[in-house]
């Protein structure tokens, strides 16, 4: 499996290096004991994923003792390239 620096489509297959959210918060590991239903199997730590088909990769975060989630700071590979010529 190779790691990539951007995601395609909704990022369902994203396996990259993103580990922070759009606000700059660090991602929790996907196998963290803090997460309900964590499998406790070795998992890529602090990486963004899109296991539920949301609009882009996301991760769980911890802020003031509360678990939440945020979209990740990972660029889309599908970004349109603007062209100055019509």
N, C-alpha and C positions, 0 to 999 in steps of 0.2 A: 504494500500500500504506500503510495507516495503522498506527501503532504503538499498542499497547494496554498497560494496566497490570496485566492479569491474564490467566490462560490458562483455556480451557474444555476439559473432558474431560481427556485426557492431554497436551494442549498441542502436538499434532502440527503445528498451523498457527500456533503462537505466534510473533508477530513484534513483540516489545515491547522495552522498555528495560532489562530485567533483565540485569545484568552482574556480579553477585556471587553467591557460593554461600551456602548456609545457614550455613556457618561464617564467612562474611565474606571469603573469598578472592576475588581478582579472576579473572575468566574470561580464558582465552587467546583471541586472535582465531581464528576458524574457519579462516582461511587462513594460520596461523602455519607457518613453516618447521620448527618443532619437532614438528609433528604428522605422523605417518605417513599418507601418502596425501593430504596437503593438495593442493588443486587449484591453489593460487597464483593464483586468480582473485579479484578484489576481492570481499570478503564483509563483512557487517556486523561491525564490530569489537566484541569483548568482549560479545556478546549471547548470551543463553540460547536454546537451541533443543531440539527433541526429534526428531531425524531418524530414530531407530530405534524410535519408539513406546513408549518406556519409560513409567513411571507419571507423569512430569511433566518439564518442561524441565530441562535440565542443560547443563553446559559442561566443557571441559577446564581443568585448573589446573596450575600448576607450583609444586612445593614441594621445596626442598632439591635441585634439579636433576632431580627425577623428575616425569614427567607422569602425572596421574591425572584423575579426573573427580568431580564432585559435583553434586547437585541444586541448582538455583538458588533464590534467595530471591525467588520470584515467587508472589504469592497466586493461589489458584484463584478464578475467577469463579463457580464452581459451589458454593461453600461454602453449606451449608444455613443458613437463617435460623431461629434458634430463636424460638419463640412461647410466651409465658407462659400462654396460654389453651389448654385441651384441648378 
